[in-house]
Amino acid sequence: MSRCVRRQAGRSNKHVRLGLLALSIWACSLTSFAQSPETNRIERIQREARLKVCIWPDYYGISLRDPRTLELKGIDIDLAQALGADLGVTVEFVDSSFARLIDDVSGNRCDIAMFAIGITPERSSRLRFTSPHLASDIYAITTRSNRKIKSWDDIDQPGIVVAVAKGTLHEPVMRGKLRHAQLAVLSSPHAREQEVESGRADVFMTDFPYSRRMLDQADWARLVSPTGTYHITPYAWAIAPGDDNWHAYLERFVARIKQDGRLAQAAGRHGLSPIVVLR
């Protein structure tokens, strides 16, 4: 090999080594960035003295914002404040919804979503859940004047329109269960209610907490309960996948509030004792 060729080969080897070094540094920086939420989330929460909690502020008994006073109340509001106290930080509530849930949690808009989130296969593939603290069956709301719906067996019949809110667990459940009735997927819970009140839909599907709201606040609403167990869903809180330390901390917190009575007391305050999960 000539001196020139050897010199060129040496330069090429040097460039390769430098390239590999740069690639290694870049890969390490990506790894550190990817791991930082998992390893440093609790540290960051305590350093900033702030816990960001996603809520749906229209969830009766769970995380409802009073339209007159703007005060938030519900079981998961109480438990979010208890979690903040355990961490020694203040709680900052971030408005979210079931339709935005996955994007808000995975996009780091909040450290945790606390609004009684039903654990479904689709959500579980993209979020990480705590152990459940509530569990609810599905209920139907119709109008007092609806003559077609007298019992649960009247729902899945030809000519019946069943409304659900987009993004809620009721959408995939009813899509899989209905054989004869027509399914109407509405953009929001409010739209779902309007369809039933106006007569364009016969029933809308909901859960135990929201059914309490309808009976308490809508004089036109009538509850239709399943004759037996229809589809019970456990409810929990959700975080981004991979946060092992954060998830372990939350699991210990859930265990504590079940053992020390805080969960049972919060459920009692908000009329949710029939669906609380204490084990």
Buried (B, 14 or more C-beta within 10 A) or exposed (E): EEEEEEEEEEEEEEEEEEEEEEEEEEEEEEEEEEEEBBEBBBEEBEEEEBBBBBBBBBBBBBBBBEEEEEEBBBBBBBBBBBBBEBBEBEBBBBBBBBBBBBEBBBEEBBBBBBBBBBBBEEBEEBBBBBBBBBBBBBBBBBBEEBEEBEEBEBBBBEEBBBBBBBBBBBBBBBEEBBEEBEBBBBEBBEBBBBBBBEEEBBBBBBBBBBBBBBEEEBEBBBEBBBEEEBBEBBBBBBBBBEBEBBBEBBEEBBEEBBEEEBBBEBBEBBBBEEBBBEE
